[in-house]
Amino acid sequence: MIVFFLLTNTDNTFQCGATVKYNNFMKKFYIETYGCQMNVADSELVVSLLQDKGYKLTENYKESDIILVNTCAVREKAELRVRGKLTLYKNLKKTNPNLKVGLLGCMGQRTKDELLEQEPVLDFIAGPDAYRDLHNLIEKAEIGQRAVNVQLSKEETYGDLKPVRLDKNGVTAFISISRGCDNMCSFCIVPFTRGRERSRSDKSIIDEAKNAFEKGYREVTLLGQNVDKYKFEDVDFAKLLQKVANVSKKLRVRFSTSYPHDFTNKVIQVMADNENICKSIHLPVQSGSTRMLEKMKRGYTREWYMDRISAIKKIIPECAISTDIIAGFCSETDDDHKDTISLMKWANYDTAFMFKYSERPNNYAQRNYADDIPEDVKSERLSEIIELQSNMSYESNKQDLGKTFEVLVEGTSKRSEKRLFGRNSQNKVIIFDGNKKLVGKYVNVTVNKFTQATLLGEMNE
């Protein structure tokens, strides 16, 4: 049995499984993905590569020959969850000694030596740029060798591969337009786990978007650590965004993540000019204090960031804006924290991802700064940030009461198959009664109830 772990940068978990003809036996593999959307996209590439080699995907890890875990290393919590799951697979090996377990992604890239020593359950490790070598790593594991490939690449984009979509509803698809990052923020380890920044050809991206639409997908999300730095020959991100929007007016287009220093009015204008480009922007601020932003090596000031938000609201007044915020970064004072609170109130975010600062090994902050904010102070500041954002999200949803939105139906509610869910252009989830035959269709829904996290409505006939 072989298991692959795919870890991501958030707490979201995606699972799925595959098989290879080996010694007249079809090998099945199971893949579990932790973290962000980019990890999901990577898992889809891994499935494609392994199926081309004859492996068969399975959704039941207990019947798999190989388990793959695709991992994230941005925060300590994500790594701890993976460690816990490895214990489960260690126990599986007691009943199935032929089971092989592999770890993929950023966690393996960051801690390969430590992992091999501390986690004997692992048979092989593959970094984000080594997925083409997976078959070889598995074959080495089959003959008793512990195999590792975490070589980073300056060229690898996987742009020639056709991903196997793991969205069971067949409605939304992720398309990676670039890999790696050159920003080198002091708190981040992505440049060390995903390597230097490089962009795919615009043709390969457009072809993938067309293929997804032809297969029935009605929404694509363009992914990159910093989509605004996309550049292939004379095509920048604004031009690429327009090209993807031109695939079909019935294809919704989203993107993530933008970087404030590189986010241009050209991109905002393309969004405004195309109805099928969703009116939702994720623009991480991390801190409202210019002093903290400088210490974080973010490359912009509080004033620069506010100018970008003002431009969005001027050109696309109906645009939803979300962000990332870190509480308790190194040397953060009460005044720095107050600057974050005041910027949040000014920006009036629709949603936010909020975290306590978590020191990550070997990045600039860990090497040069003291993690000197007590945990109780971090927790107190984070609680204030969360409470403020919860109130703003509630008020944002309250303003949608009585409005009618076009919703792309993504699936049935977890609580009842008679209820559907989808998102509007502003990326807000709306739940309503309807037939599951509508999944993948556009419907108009009028909001008649709301919570802090969700809109509830009635579908218009």
Summary of the structure (lengths in Angstrom):
residues: 461
radius of gyration: 22.3
end to end distance: 51.1
largest distance: 67.2
contacts: 1680
relative contact order: 0.08
helix: 37%
strand: 26%
